[in-house]
């Protein structure tokens, strides 16, 4: 496959990929305004004959309109999607954007119209997302009212836990703990019966869900306290969790934070206080990584080997390989990779090491590493992630060169679209628009243009 070359000449581009030339047409948007880019995106949809492709284009346009605050237009665009699941997911995206913009009433109305009855439905996710935003803005009662519309008891309790965590992230720990104590209590035992309450055959078992998510909320709050530097308060919250497994998750999270801060001895002390069998797994992986971050590769390797032997988990070895690659110890990194016995961990580590190769200009080594990933989809995901990282760092030529070396005819435009959007997010909108003009596939052209429109805010 011959080398990739990129040329821009007075707004006219052509991009060569192997024996294939991708050349769309220039985007006549100067300046690159949202309206102009959206018109161009809609124009591209006119060339789409397959429903799946049209739906993806309409999804991208609806999401862009939502990001721009044009909610009514976004809902109309989502209504053009034929696949009901894709439509529901587009509407959930609109709810997310509306909630982030503070348009809570509109977000709730849109969420309630989502037609998705799956256990992990787009409707439930949209309502949870809305509630998280409300809680982050100290509208906790409204957040709990919002999630009452979730019919599935497990998902409702999960969303209530997310409310408590959102409050904790805002810095109000006492209110977060109070919110956690409300999990499961607002649904059946309030005098003011909400009109969205729906009886369920699972209600008899809902206390199990409520307890689990109460413990999980406390565990996450404890970790947030430790992340803010208040380790003692986090430990107090962790010790208050009445469930052994929940308490172990809280303690492991705190130990991981201590290790990330380089306080290895304190992390080991916290990990030793975990009572549940195998409950210290996350903590020990984090401690191994923390040792590597301080330069103690020998100690980290010894611990990572022990973790793999005890837990059947290569995550610590994968983290060590990444650290070694980040510090330029590529031979050591490859040797560490050879010790990973779990294929999922090995593939993830190979993808990370390949990224580090690419960031330092070792494109051939990066591609060789990617080629060693057995699963085709994982190989594609790895190249996409690397290309996006490079473009975000302003190394677009490297990103496109990597794409050209790796991509076949079926992948190239999706990867170039990812690079275009990453380049725009990095601040180079004009060049990204020009690159979008090289996309020949009308679906990816529409997706790229809609994504660029959303970034013109």
C-alpha positions as semicolon CSV with decimal commas, in nm:
position;residue;x (nm);y (nm);z (nm)
1;X;0,000;0,000;0,000
2;X;0,163;0,322;-0,107
3;X;0,223;0,610;0,132
4;X;-0,050;0,855;0,215
5;X;-0,027;1,213;0,104
6;X;-0,249;1,501;0,195
7;X;-0,269;1,820;-0,011
8;X;-0,479;2,130;0,020
9;X;-0,490;2,359;-0,282
10;X;-0,725;2,658;-0,266
11;X;-0,993;2,457;-0,089
12;X;-0,970;2,162;-0,330
13;X;-0,843;1,837;-0,178
14;X;-0,780;1,488;-0,281
15;X;-0,671;1,208;-0,051
16;X;-0,505;0,888;-0,177
17;X;-0,554;0,561;0,010
18;X;-0,359;0,278;-0,153
19;X;-0,501;0,223;-0,498
20;X;-0,820;0,409;-0,404
21;X;-0,875;0,782;-0,429
22;X;-1,136;0,940;-0,206
23;X;-1,244;1,274;-0,340
24;X;-1,575;1,427;-0,249
25;X;-1,639;1,791;-0,326
26;X;-1,536;2,109;-0,147
27;X;-1,764;2,237;0,128
28;X;-1,884;2,582;0,027
29;X;-1,904;2,719;0,380
30;X;-1,689;3,024;0,430
31;X;-1,713;3,106;0,710
32;X;-1,802;2,763;0,848
33;X;-2,128;2,842;1,025
34;X;-2,356;2,586;1,185
35;X;-2,640;2,656;0,939
36;X;-2,417;2,614;0,636
37;X;-2,263;2,292;0,763
38;X;-2,603;2,149;0,855
39;X;-2,737;2,231;0,509
40;X;-2,442;2,049;0,358
41;X;-2,503;1,752;0,588
42;X;-2,870;1,736;0,488
43;X;-2,767;1,761;0,125
44;X;-2,548;1,455;0,166
45;X;-2,841;1,251;0,301
46;X;-3,018;1,289;-0,033
47;X;-2,770;1,044;-0,185
48;X;-2,839;0,771;0,070
49;X;-3,050;0,480;-0,048
50;X;-3,028;0,246;0,251
51;X;-3,239;0,302;0,562
52;X;-2,952;0,226;0,801
53;X;-2,734;0,492;0,642
54;X;-3,014;0,751;0,639
55;X;-3,087;0,680;1,004
56;X;-2,723;0,730;1,102
57;X;-2,709;1,061;0,916
58;X;-3,032;1,186;1,076
59;X;-2,901;1,077;1,417
60;X;-2,586;1,287;1,370
61;X;-2,784;1,590;1,254
62;X;-3,032;1,560;1,542
63;X;-2,747;1,533;1,794
64;X;-2,579;1,841;1,643
65;X;-2,899;2,045;1,659
66;X;-2,944;1,943;2,022
67;X;-2,588;2,051;2,108
68;X;-2,664;2,386;1,946
69;X;-2,973;2,426;2,168
70;X;-3,216;2,392;1,879
71;X;-3,427;2,131;2,055
72;X;-3,747;2,151;1,850
73;X;-3,550;2,109;1,526
74;X;-3,358;1,822;1,682
75;X;-3,679;1,639;1,775
76;X;-3,814;1,683;1,421
77;X;-3,490;1,548;1,276
78;X;-3,500;1,248;1,509
79;X;-3,855;1,184;1,388
80;X;-3,714;1,113;1,042
81;X;-3,530;0,806;1,173
82;X;-3,706;0,486;1,072
83;X;-3,549;0,235;1,310
84;X;-3,728;0,270;1,647
85;X;-3,422;0,186;1,859
86;X;-3,204;0,435;1,671
87;X;-3,478;0,696;1,707
88;X;-3,499;0,634;2,082
89;X;-3,122;0,671;2,117
90;X;-3,130;0,996;1,919
91;X;-3,404;1,131;2,146
92;X;-3,195;1,030;2,449
93;X;-2,907;1,234;2,305
94;X;-3,141;1,531;2,276
95;X;-3,245;1,488;2,641
96;X;-2,880;1,479;2,748
97;X;-2,801;1,801;2,561
98;X;-3,114;1,975;2,689
99;X;-3,033;1,877;3,048
100;X;-2,678;2,009;3,019
101;X;-2,821;2,336;2,891
102;X;-3,057;2,357;3,190
103;X;-3,375;2,306;2,984
104;X;-3,507;2,053;3,235
105;X;-3,877;2,077;3,153
106;X;-3,816;2,028;2,782
107;X;-3,576;1,744;2,855
108;X;-3,835;1,565;3,069
109;X;-4,109;1,605;2,809
110;X;-3,886;1,464;2,536
111;X;-3,774;1,176;2,759
112;X;-4,131;1,075;2,838
113;X;-4,207;1,044;2,467
114;X;-3,923;0,799;2,403
115;X;-4,066;0,465;2,294
116;X;-3,817;0,208;2,421
117;X;-3,921;-0,080;2,647
118;X;-3,585;-0,259;2,672
119;X;-3,450;-0,340;3,019
120;X;-3,163;-0,099;2,959
121;X;-3,376;0,142;2,761
122;X;-3,281;0,473;2,607
123;X;-3,576;0,625;2,794
124;X;-3,449;0,515;3,134
125;X;-3,098;0,630;3,049
126;X;-3,231;0,969;2,938
127;X;-3,426;1,014;3,260
128;X;-3,120;0,920;3,465
129;X;-2,902;1,162;3,269
130;X;-3,154;1,441;3,326
131;X;-3,169;1,363;3,699
132;X;-2,788;1,371;3,727
133;X;-2,780;1,720;3,578
134;X;-3,060;1,838;3,807
135;X;-2,880;1,703;4,112
136;X;-2,553;1,866;4,009
137;X;-2,735;2,200;4,015
138;X;-2,878;2,140;4,366
139;X;-3,224;2,045;4,240
140;X;-3,221;1,717;4,427
141;X;-3,595;1,683;4,492
142;X;-3,665;1,743;4,123
143;X;-3,407;1,479;4,035
144;X;-3,581;1,219;4,251
145;X;-3,915;1,316;4,099
146;X;-3,766;1,267;3,752
147;X;-3,653;0,911;3,814
148;X;-3,993;0,812;3,952
149;X;-4,087;0,782;3,585
150;X;-3,850;0,485;3,550
151;X;-4,070;0,175;3,578
152;X;-3,797;-0,086;3,620
153;X;-3,721;-0,103;3,997
154;X;-3,355;-0,199;3,949
155;X;-3,294;0,082;3,702
156;X;-3,483;0,329;3,923
157;X;-3,264;0,246;4,223
158;X;-2,956;0,270;4,001
159;X;-3,064;0,615;3,885
160;X;-3,124;0,725;4,245
161;X;-2,770;0,615;4,331
162;X;-2,646;0,823;4,037
163;X;-2,825;1,123;4,187
164;X;-2,641;1,079;4,516
165;X;-2,308;1,046;4,336
166;X;-2,380;1,358;4,130
167;X;-2,445;1,555;4,448
168;X;-2,118;1,427;4,594
169;X;-1,928;1,539;4,286
170;X;-2,069;1,888;4,336
171;X;-1,890;1,890;4,673
172;X;-2,189;1,861;4,907
173;X;-2,109;1,534;5,084
174;X;-2,373;1,557;5,363
175;X;-2,649;1,609;5,105
176;X;-2,506;1,324;4,896
177;X;-2,523;1,083;5,188
178;X;-2,877;1,201;5,265
179;X;-2,970;1,143;4,900
180;X;-2,824;0,792;4,917
181;X;-3,046;0,720;5,216
182;X;-3,349;0,805;5,002
183;X;-3,284;0,524;4,754
184;X;-3,600;0,321;4,716
185;X;-3,793;0,523;4,973
186;X;-3,958;0,781;4,748
187;X;-4,141;0,539;4,523
188;X;-4,398;0,359;4,735
189;X;-4,392;0,532;5,069
190;X;-4,474;0,896;5,000
191;X;-4,811;1,054;5,065
192;X;-4,804;1,236;4,733
193;X;-4,839;0,952;4,483
194;X;-4,663;1,050;4,161
195;X;-4,865;0,998;3,845
196;X;-4,579;0,809;3,680
197;X;-4,575;0,528;3,938
198;X;-4,646;0,193;3,774
199;X;-4,692;-0,135;3,962
200;X;-4,443;-0,409;3,879
201;X;-4,411;-0,778;3,958
202;X;-4,054;-0,705;4,064
203;X;-4,158;-0,473;4,345
204;X;-4,152;-0,752;4,604
205;X;-3,778;-0,785;4,541
206;X;-3,704;-0,414;4,501
207;X;-3,555;-0,388;4,849
208;X;-3,262;-0,601;4,726
209;X;-3,202;-0,355;4,444
210;X;-3,237;-0,061;4,682
211;X;-2,987;-0,207;4,929
212;X;-2,733;-0,283;4,658
213;X;-2,751;0,064;4,508
214;X;-2,748;0,228;4,853
215;X;-2,423;0,048;4,930
216;X;-2,286;0,131;4,585
217;X;-2,372;0,500;4,626
218;X;-2,189;0,513;4,961
219;X;-1,887;0,337;4,807
220;X;-1,869;0,592;4,527
221;X;-1,916;0,882;4,768
222;X;-1,626;0,750;4,976
223;X;-1,408;0,742;4,669
224;X;-1,508;1,097;4,573
225;X;-1,408;1,212;4,921
226;X;-1,068;1,049;4,879
227;X;-1,028;1,202;4,533
228;X;-1,076;1,545;4,689
229;X;-0,793;1,467;4,932
230;X;-1,003;1,389;5,239
231;X;-0,890;1,030;5,290
232;X;-1,004;1,012;5,653
233;X;-1,357;1,119;5,567
234;X;-1,364;0,868;5,283
235;X;-1,257;0,591;5,519
236;X;-1,528;0,691;5,766
237;X;-1,790;0,670;5,491
238;X;-1,650;0,335;5,375
239;X;-1,663;0,189;5,727
240;X;-2,026;0,304;5,755
241;X;-2,132;0,078;5,466
242;X;-2,321;-0,205;5,638
243;X;-2,260;-0,457;5,360
244;X;-1,931;-0,650;5,341
245;X;-1,904;-0,641;4,960
246;X;-2,007;-0,275;4,942
247;X;-1,757;-0,184;5,212
248;X;-1,486;-0,370;5,021
249;X;-1,563;-0,172;4,702
250;X;-1,540;0,152;4,898
251;X;-1,209;0,060;5,061
252;X;-1,062;-0,062;4,732
253;X;-1,155;0,266;4,565
254;X;-0,984;0,465;4,840
255;X;-0,671;0,250;4,819
256;X;-0,664;0,306;4,443
257;X;-0,676;0,682;4,497
258;X;-0,394;0,664;4,752
259;X;-0,184;0,464;4,506
260;X;-0,256;0,711;4,227
261;X;-0,120;0,986;4,452
262;X;0,200;0,788;4,505
263;X;0,123;0,697;4,867
264;X;0,192;0,326;4,824
265;X;0,235;0,235;5,191
266;X;-0,096;0,399;5,285
267;X;-0,266;0,221;4,995
268;X;-0,128;-0,113;5,113
269;X;-0,252;-0,043;5,465
270;X;-0,602;0,035;5,335
271;X;-0,603;-0,274;5,112
272;X;-0,506;-0,497;5,407
273;X;-0,816;-0,376;5,592
274;X;-1,049;-0,511;5,322
275;X;-1,237;-0,805;5,467
276;X;-1,413;-0,955;5,164
277;X;-1,243;-1,238;4,978
278;X;-1,084;-1,103;4,658
279;X;-1,224;-0,760;4,750
280;X;-0,878;-0,608;4,732
281;X;-0,838;-0,682;4,359
282;X;-0,890;-0,325;4,233
283;X;-0,667;-0,191;4,507
284;X;-0,380;-0,427;4,429
285;X;-0,393;-0,349;4,056
286;X;-0,382;0,023;4,137
287;X;-0,095;-0,027;4,381
288;X;0,106;-0,216;4,120
289;X;0,045;0,068;3,874
290;X;0,136;0,324;4,139
291;X;0,467;0,149;4,198
292;X;0,541;0,160;3,825
293;X;0,451;0,529;3,813
294;X;0,717;0,599;4,077
295;X;0,974;0,406;3,871
296;X;0,970;0,085;4,075
297;X;0,925;-0,142;3,773
298;X;1,077;-0,444;3,945
299;X;0,836;-0,423;4,240
300;X;0,543;-0,352;4,008
301;X;0,629;-0,655;3,793
302;X;0,651;-0,883;4,095
303;X;0,313;-0,766;4,223
304;X;0,152;-0,780;3,877
305;X;0,265;-1,140;3,835
306;X;0,118;-1,226;4,176
307;X;-0,211;-1,061;4,085
308;X;-0,238;-1,260;3,763
309;X;-0,164;-1,582;3,949
310;X;-0,409;-1,510;4,231
311;X;-0,694;-1,350;4,039
312;X;-0,647;-1,479;3,685
313;X;-0,633;-1,115;3,576
314;X;-0,366;-0,952;3,360
315;X;-0,480;-0,592;3,423
316;X;-0,178;-0,507;3,637
317;X;0,065;-0,644;3,379
318;X;-0,120;-0,447;3,110
319;X;-0,087;-0,128;3,316
320;X;0,283;-0,193;3,367
321;X;0,339;-0,243;2,994
322;X;0,167;0,089;2,930
323;X;0,386;0,268;3,187
324;X;0,701;0,120;3,036
325;X;0,599;0,228;2,686
326;X;0,513;0,579;2,809
327;X;0,862;0,607;2,956
328;X;1,027;0,481;2,636
329;X;1,118;0,137;2,768
330;X;0,971;-0,035;2,464
331;X;1,168;-0,359;2,486
332;X;1,068;-0,402;2,850
333;X;0,709;-0,324;2,755
334;X;0,702;-0,597;2,490
335;X;0,856;-0,842;2,737
336;X;0,583;-0,759;2,990
337;X;0,318;-0,815;2,723
338;X;0,453;-1,167;2,670
339;X;0,359;-1,253;3,030
340;X;-0,010;-1,162;3,001
341;X;-0,214;-1,481;2,990
342;X;-0,563;-1,330;2,957
343;X;-0,639;-1,249;2,592
344;X;-0,874;-0,959;2,670
345;X;-0,610;-0,792;2,887
346;X;-0,339;-0,867;2,631
347;X;-0,534;-0,712;2,344
348;X;-0,611;-0,403;2,552
349;X;-0,245;-0,368;2,647
350;X;-0,131;-0,409;2,287
351;X;-0,365;-0,129;2,182
352;X;-0,225;0,101;2,451
353;X;0,137;0,024;2,370
354;X;0,064;0,078;2,000
355;X;-0,071;0,423;2,089
356;X;0,253;0,510;2,267
357;X;0,455;0,394;1,964
358;X;0,243;0,613;1,735
359;X;0,271;0,918;1,960
360;X;0,651;0,904;1,930
361;X;0,645;0,861;1,552
362;X;0,701;0,484;1,547
363;X;0,414;0,419;1,307
364;X;0,551;0,093;1,171
365;X;0,594;-0,049;1,521
366;X;0,246;0,074;1,613
367;X;0,088;-0,103;1,317
368;X;0,282;-0,420;1,387
369;X;0,152;-0,412;1,742
370;X;-0,205;-0,353;1,623
371;X;-0,169;-0,643;1,378
372;X;-0,100;-0,874;1,672
373;X;-0,451;-0,809;1,812
374;X;-0,653;-1,114;1,718
375;X;-0,999;-0,963;1,693
376;X;-1,063;-0,751;1,383
377;X;-1,305;-0,515;1,559
378;X;-1,054;-0,457;1,837
379;X;-0,786;-0,382;1,579
380;X;-1,011;-0,124;1,420
381;X;-1,097;0,029;1,758
382;X;-0,728;0,051;1,843
383;X;-0,639;0,233;1,521
384;X;-0,935;0,466;1,563
385;X;-0,829;0,553;1,919
386;X;-0,470;0,612;1,811
387;X;-0,572;0,829;1,516
388;X;-0,801;1,039;1,737
389;X;-0,527;1,083;1,998
390;X;-0,278;1,196;1,734
391;X;-0,524;1,439;1,574
392;X;-0,618;1,581;1,913
393;X;-0,250;1,649;1,978
394;X;-0,225;1,833;1,645
395;X;-0,044;1,545;1,470
396;X;-0,303;1,507;1,196
397;X;-0,054;1,403;0,928
398;X;0,058;1,113;1,146
399;X;-0,303;1,019;1,214
400;X;-0,391;1,012;0,847
401;X;-0,074;0,825;0,759
402;X;-0,163;0,558;1,013
403;X;-0,513;0,534;0,868
404;X;-0,376;0,500;0,516
405;X;-0,143;0,217;0,617
406;X;-0,409;0,027;0,812
407;X;-0,746;0,088;0,651
408;X;-0,912;-0,115;0,386
409;X;-1,180;0,019;0,154
410;X;-1,456;-0,051;0,408
411;X;-1,289;0,134;0,698
412;X;-1,111;0,435;0,558
413;X;-1,391;0,691;0,560
414;X;-1,507;0,608;0,911
415;X;-1,153;0,655;1,036
416;X;-1,102;0,979;0,844
417;X;-1,432;1,107;0,988
418;X;-1,301;1,039;1,340
419;X;-0,980;1,229;1,257
420;X;-1,178;1,522;1,112
421;X;-1,386;1,561;1,428
422;X;-1,084;1,526;1,657
423;X;-0,898;1,791;1,460
424;X;-1,192;2,029;1,493
425;X;-1,217;1,966;1,867
426;X;-0,848;2,053;1,888
427;X;-0,933;2,395;1,743
428;X;-0,857;2,362;1,371
429;X;-1,212;2,387;1,237
430;X;-1,131;2,529;0,893
431;X;-0,890;2,250;0,800
432;X;-1,135;1,994;0,939
433;X;-1,411;2,131;0,716
434;X;-1,180;2,109;0,416
435;X;-1,095;1,749;0,505
436;X;-1,464;1,666;0,539
437;X;-1,499;1,770;0,178
438;X;-1,277;1,477;0,078
439;X;-1,524;1,222;0,210
440;X;-1,696;1,047;-0,076
441;X;-1,937;0,832;0,125
442;X;-2,249;1,049;0,181
443;X;-2,325;0,893;0,520
444;X;-1,984;0,970;0,668
445;X;-1,984;1,307;0,495
446;X;-2,314;1,391;0,666
447;X;-2,189;1,262;1,002
448;X;-1,869;1,465;0,977
449;X;-2,045;1,784;0,871
450;X;-2,307;1,753;1,145
451;X;-2,037;1,692;1,403
452;X;-1,848;1,997;1,284
453;X;-2,167;2,206;1,300
454;X;-2,205;2,115;1,668
455;X;-1,853;2,244;1,732
456;X;-1,927;2,591;1,597
457;X;-2,098;2,693;1,922
